[in-house]
């Protein structure tokens, strides 16, 4: 099972738990505290039908990462220098690739952290 499939499954379980607790007449705040998630997430999931949630989940799963073409560069750099901070990796990517897309430092951080976990 891929990481994306695991993520989709865990969100489906979360969706089911939220609706089960709501059927038990629990408050949004109680559900959020119990599941350790944001109350806005609870409201969002409660406002979705099963079909809407599945559509939303499929869209999230099929989303393409802007930084995917740079995976090889990042992985090779991390193999050579495992302690490279994400901010430095962002600078290296901008220097090495003139067509590097304009993304926030947090996007690069998330990407680097994901690659660290995978490799």
Residue pairs with C-beta under 8 A, 6 or more apart in sequence:
1 9
3 118
4 61
5 61
7 61
8 57
8 60
8 61
11 57
11 60
12 53
12 57
14 35
14 37
14 45
15 45
15 48
15 53
17 35
18 31
18 35
18 42
18 45
18 46
19 45
19 46
21 30
21 31
21 34
22 31
22 46
26 34
28 39
28 42
28 43
28 46
29 39
31 42
32 38
32 39
32 41
32 42
35 42
45 53
48 56
65 111
66 101
66 103
66 107
67 74
67 93
67 101
67 103
67 107
67 108
67 111
70 93
70 97
70 100
70 111
71 115
73 92
73 93
73 96
73 97
74 89
74 93
74 111
74 112
74 115
75 115
75 119
77 84
77 89
77 92
78 84
78 112
78 115
78 116
78 119
79 119
84 92
84 112
86 105
86 108
86 109
86 112
86 113
87 105
87 108
87 109
89 108
89 112
90 105
90 108
93 100
93 108
94 100
